Amino acid sequence: MLYQWLETQRALMRSLDAWTALAAAPWGAAPAPAAEAEIGAPYHGDARLASVALPGCDWIYRLLQATPEPPPFHIESVQLGERRVPVSEDVVDRTPFCALRRFERRFAPACADDRSPAAPDSDNPRPRGTPCVLLVTPLAGHHAVMLRETVETLLEDADVYVTDWANARDVPLAEGRFGLSDYVLAVERFVRTLAPRGLHIVAICQAAPPALAASALAAAADETFAPLTLTLMGGPIDTRLHPTMIDRLAATHDIEWFRHTVIDAVPPRYAGAGRRIYPGYVQHAAIVAAHPHRQVALESRYWTSRLSGDQAAIAASLRSLREYSAVLDMDEDYFLDTLRIVFQEQRLARGTWSVGARRVRPEALTATALCTVEGDRDDITGAGQTHAAHEICQGIPGAMRRRMTVGDCDHYDLFTGPRWHEVIHPALREFWDAACDAGHPSKT
């Protein structure tokens, strides 16, 4: 078992923690493993030598810590107009494999939301009638915290709820297995809870097919559970269209090949010992191999900020590195289900997907506005694969649809960086406003 062997090697190599601390000591700086906590501390001695020594020690530590724990979201406030509004974070619902994390803007009793005419009351600091956003995150390697920048931006518009998927290594076997249907049912549960208040759903990457399925199942059960809007960004709705390297890999190997090649078992030191999983270390290697330029850019930004001595830049670049490198293990059933249902059989696009005894019927979405967003340089989700959602959601009127293909935009640009901030988010805000203005039941 490679997982067990790697864990043994990590245990041995963790003894180097003491070495990194001693190596950093001559420069009067904090040990590298504590670098994030001490990021604001001033350097002593030769500042330029320290600026090189510390990232070197930190790089060794991060290299040995192949699957580090994710940093917290730690979003304390958001800028709304001329003021900063505090943000609280808590978990409002939970399944064994997912925590529904709420980020709530805490308005002072005398203030109103810049984008809502309704004032808050003393019992609930959130303005009454303000729709919320459910960010359905992909379970595709990275922890949900990699979308921290996305959450911060969405908080400018509404309270944000985030699906924070559990690392399968930490879920005891007694909690059962977790497949793609379980993902859909968890999202449907959250949709049913939030939809009556007014709900905008944003689903990214591999979250798009199950988010669409969950929305359709909820709407078919009761119209009051239909979200106001559904936005799918860079998601593989129909992988028959312009297949990428990922799509071709899935199509040219059968399920048993993946089962024997990449599936491992969680070693004894974790709560999920014995659970069969697609390990995070394999995913991280695949991600870096497929997008080496992104890893290089993040490392370069970190080293440049260290050399500059800009403490804010150092903290931001280190956080970005740790968010990107923190990966999780996926349950075997979920990984293989996704390969088969989404990438090999395209059941959603073909109309053959059932969750339990219920057929997924996208045409049940009749009162939900639909927006699809693609990047013209996306090498993870091929051109047209996300826009294909419009073909299967036949019940949505044309006036309630929007397609966006963003120029000079790769997969990660869809939810981070200038394209997200300057093009996509403003367009989403207009889309949401138009959906509400069209007479959807968004406010009470």
Stockholm file with secondary structure:
# STOCKHOLM 1.0

chainA/1-444         MLYQWLETQRALMRSLDAWTALAAAPWGAAPAPAAEAEIGAPYHGDARLASVALPGCDWIYRLLQATPEPPPFHIESVQLGERRVPVSEDVVDRTPFCALRRFERRFAPACADDRSPAAPDSDNPRPRGTPCVLLVTPLAGHHAVMLRETVETLLEDADVYVTDWANARDVPLAEGRFGLSDYVLAVERFVRTLAPRGLHIVAICQAAPPALAASALAAAADETFAPLTLTLMGGPIDTRLHPTMIDRLAATHDIEWFRHTVIDAVPPRYAGAGRRIYPGYVQHAAIVAAHPHRQVALESRYWTSRLSGDQAAIAASLRSLREYSAVLDMDEDYFLDTLRIVFQEQRLARGTWSVGARRVRPEALTATALCTVEGDRDDITGAGQTHAAHEICQGIPGAMRRRMTVGDCDHYDLFTGPRWHEVIHPALREFWDAACDAGHPSKT
#=GR chainA/1-444 SS CHHHHHHHHHHHHTTHHHHHHHHHGGGTCCCGGGTTTTTTSCCCSCHHHHHHHHHHHHHHHHHHCSSCCCCCCCCCEEEETTEEEEEEEEEEEEETTEEEEEEEECCCTTCCCTTCSCCCCSSCCSCTTCCEEEEECCCSSBCGGGGHHHHHHHTTTSCEEEEEECCGGGSCGGGCCCCHHHHHHHHHHHHHHHGGGCEEEEEEGGGHHHHHHHHHHHHHHCGGGCCSEEEEESCCSCTTSSCCHHHHHHHHSCHHHHHHHHCEECCTTSTTTTCEEECHHHHHHHHHHHCHHHHHHHHHHHHHHHHHTCHHHHHHHHHHHHHHHCBCCEEHHHHHHHIIIIIISCHHHHTCCEETTEECCGGGCSSCEEEEEEETTCSSSCTTTTTTHHHHCTTSCGGGEEEEEETTCCTGGGTSHHHIIIIIHHHHHHHHHHHHHTTCSCCC
#=GC SS_cons         CHHHHHHHHHHHHTTHHHHHHHHHGGGTCCCGGGTTTTTTSCCCSCHHHHHHHHHHHHHHHHHHCSSCCCCCCCCCEEEETTEEEEEEEEEEEEETTEEEEEEEECCCTTCCCTTCSCCCCSSCCSCTTCCEEEEECCCSSBCGGGGHHHHHHHTTTSCEEEEEECCGGGSCGGGCCCCHHHHHHHHHHHHHHHGGGCEEEEEEGGGHHHHHHHHHHHHHHCGGGCCSEEEEESCCSCTTSSCCHHHHHHHHSCHHHHHHHHCEECCTTSTTTTCEEECHHHHHHHHHHHCHHHHHHHHHHHHHHHHHTCHHHHHHHHHHHHHHHCBCCEEHHHHHHHIIIIIISCHHHHTCCEETTEECCGGGCSSCEEEEEEETTCSSSCTTTTTTHHHHCTTSCGGGEEEEEETTCCTGGGTSHHHIIIIIHHHHHHHHHHHHHTTCSCCC
//
